[in-house]
Amino acid sequence: MRGLLISAILMALAMPSHAMSFTRGDMIGDWLCQTDYQGEKNTGLMRYHADGTADEYNEIIYQSPSSPTLEFIGSHYNWRLEGDKLHMDGFNSLAYYEQYYFLPGGLVRVDDSETAEYQEYIVESYQQDNWHYVAFDDKDTHRFYFENGYGGVCKRLK
């Protein structure tokens, strides 16, 4: 009896992890995506266009005890699906970037010349790790995750 109960519990826990199948058309639209990973809180608006282009706007808070920062990032790229992998191609520069330090007196904008190297790093990281997995829970909710464990949840905006 106890073995049957344990089996039933394991089956109930496994059921939500099965993602529904999806098509390219399911990605098209506006999505609000959120990630909370290792001291980083990222809220992003993703707009996937039918022509295979995408616009992405992110607000990222790094909660480092020594120097917490806030970033605003805008980007434009091409996207395509291959199975459960969403590829992001043509990412050669940032459309928009600003960084702020959280200081006791308020937010202080970091000068672009100070952030130029970091902006290059962001572009290079997108070019090297230019795809992630996508799993739909339903037509208005999907999860995304990279092989390194970074990921989040996206909800369709209506």
C-alpha positions as CSV (number, residue, x, y, z in Angstrom):
1,M,0.0,0.0,0.0
2,R,2.8,2.4,0.9
3,G,4.5,1.7,-2.4
4,L,1.3,2.5,-4.3
5,L,0.9,5.8,-2.4
6,I,4.6,6.8,-3.2
7,S,4.0,5.9,-6.9
8,A,0.9,8.0,-7.0
9,I,2.7,11.0,-5.4
10,L,5.6,10.7,-7.8
11,M,3.2,10.6,-10.8
12,A,1.4,13.7,-9.6
13,L,4.7,15.5,-9.2
14,A,5.9,14.5,-12.7
15,M,2.7,15.5,-14.5
16,P,3.2,19.3,-14.4
17,S,6.7,19.0,-15.9
18,H,5.3,17.7,-19.2
19,A,5.3,20.7,-21.6
20,M,2.8,20.9,-24.4
21,S,4.0,20.9,-28.0
22,F,4.3,24.3,-29.8
23,T,5.0,25.8,-33.1
24,R,6.7,28.9,-34.4
25,G,3.4,30.7,-34.5
26,D,2.9,30.2,-30.7
27,M,6.0,32.4,-30.0
28,I,4.8,35.4,-32.0
29,G,3.5,38.2,-29.8
30,D,4.5,40.1,-26.7
31,W,5.8,38.3,-23.6
32,L,6.7,39.5,-20.1
33,C,9.5,37.3,-18.8
34,Q,10.9,37.1,-15.3
35,T,14.1,35.6,-13.9
36,D,15.4,35.5,-10.4
37,Y,18.8,33.7,-10.5
38,Q,21.8,34.0,-8.2
39,G,21.2,37.6,-7.1
40,E,19.9,38.8,-10.4
41,K,16.3,39.9,-11.0
42,N,15.5,40.3,-14.7
43,T,12.2,41.6,-16.0
44,G,12.0,41.7,-19.8
45,L,9.5,42.4,-22.5
46,M,10.1,40.2,-25.5
47,R,8.3,40.9,-28.8
48,Y,8.6,38.1,-31.4
49,H,7.5,39.3,-34.8
50,A,6.1,37.0,-37.6
51,D,8.9,38.2,-39.9
52,G,11.5,36.4,-37.7
53,T,12.8,39.5,-35.9
54,A,12.6,40.2,-32.2
55,D,12.9,43.2,-29.9
56,E,13.9,42.7,-26.3
57,Y,13.8,45.2,-23.4
58,N,15.2,44.2,-20.0
59,E,15.4,45.8,-16.6
60,I,18.0,43.9,-14.5
61,I,18.8,44.4,-10.9
62,Y,22.0,42.9,-9.6
63,Q,21.8,42.5,-5.8
64,S,25.5,42.4,-5.1
65,P,26.2,43.5,-1.5
66,S,29.3,45.4,-2.6
67,S,27.8,47.3,-5.6
68,P,24.1,46.7,-6.4
69,T,23.3,48.0,-9.9
70,L,20.4,48.5,-12.2
71,E,20.6,48.0,-16.0
72,F,18.3,48.8,-18.8
73,I,19.1,46.9,-22.0
74,G,17.4,47.1,-25.4
75,S,18.2,44.7,-28.3
76,H,17.1,43.6,-31.7
77,Y,17.9,40.3,-33.3
78,N,16.5,37.6,-35.6
79,W,14.9,34.5,-34.1
80,R,14.1,31.0,-35.2
81,L,12.9,27.8,-33.7
82,E,14.5,24.4,-34.2
83,G,12.5,21.9,-32.1
84,D,12.5,23.2,-28.5
85,K,15.5,25.5,-29.1
86,L,15.0,29.2,-29.8
87,H,18.0,30.7,-31.7
88,M,18.9,34.4,-31.5
89,D,20.9,35.4,-34.5
90,G,22.3,38.7,-35.9
91,F,22.9,40.1,-32.4
92,N,25.8,42.5,-33.2
93,S,25.1,45.4,-30.9
94,L,22.8,46.7,-28.2
95,A,20.1,49.1,-29.3
96,Y,20.1,50.7,-25.8
97,Y,22.1,50.4,-22.6
98,E,22.2,52.3,-19.3
99,Q,23.6,51.2,-16.0
100,Y,23.0,52.8,-12.6
101,Y,24.6,52.3,-9.1
102,F,22.3,52.1,-6.1
103,L,23.9,54.5,-3.7
104,P,22.7,55.8,-0.3
105,G,21.7,59.1,-2.0
106,G,19.8,57.4,-4.8
107,L,20.5,56.1,-8.3
108,V,23.7,57.3,-10.0
109,R,24.1,56.7,-13.8
110,V,27.3,55.1,-14.8
111,D,29.0,56.9,-17.7
112,D,29.0,55.1,-21.1
113,S,32.7,55.2,-21.3
114,E,32.9,53.1,-18.1
115,T,30.4,50.6,-19.3
116,A,31.7,50.2,-22.9
117,E,33.7,47.0,-22.0
118,Y,30.7,45.5,-20.2
119,Q,28.5,46.3,-23.2
120,E,30.9,44.4,-25.4
121,Y,30.8,41.5,-23.0
122,I,27.0,41.4,-23.2
123,V,27.1,41.3,-27.0
124,E,29.8,38.6,-27.0
125,S,27.9,36.4,-24.6
126,Y,24.8,36.6,-26.7
127,Q,26.8,35.7,-29.8
128,Q,28.5,32.7,-28.0
129,D,25.4,31.4,-26.2
130,N,22.8,32.4,-28.8
131,W,20.1,29.8,-28.1
132,H,18.0,28.5,-25.2
133,Y,15.3,25.9,-24.6
134,V,11.7,26.8,-24.7
135,A,8.9,24.7,-23.1
136,F,5.2,25.8,-23.2
137,D,3.0,25.1,-20.2
138,D,0.0,26.5,-22.1
139,K,-0.6,28.9,-25.0
140,D,0.0,31.9,-22.7
141,T,2.9,30.6,-20.5
142,H,6.3,29.3,-21.4
143,R,9.6,28.6,-19.6
144,F,13.0,29.3,-21.0
145,Y,16.3,28.0,-19.9
146,F,19.9,27.8,-20.9
147,E,22.2,24.9,-20.4
148,N,24.0,26.6,-17.5
149,G,20.8,26.6,-15.5
150,Y,19.8,30.3,-16.1
151,G,16.1,30.6,-17.0
152,G,12.7,32.0,-16.2
153,V,9.0,32.1,-17.0
154,C,7.2,34.2,-19.6
155,K,3.6,35.2,-19.7
156,R,1.9,36.4,-22.9
157,L,0.7,40.0,-22.7
158,K,-2.8,40.5,-24.1
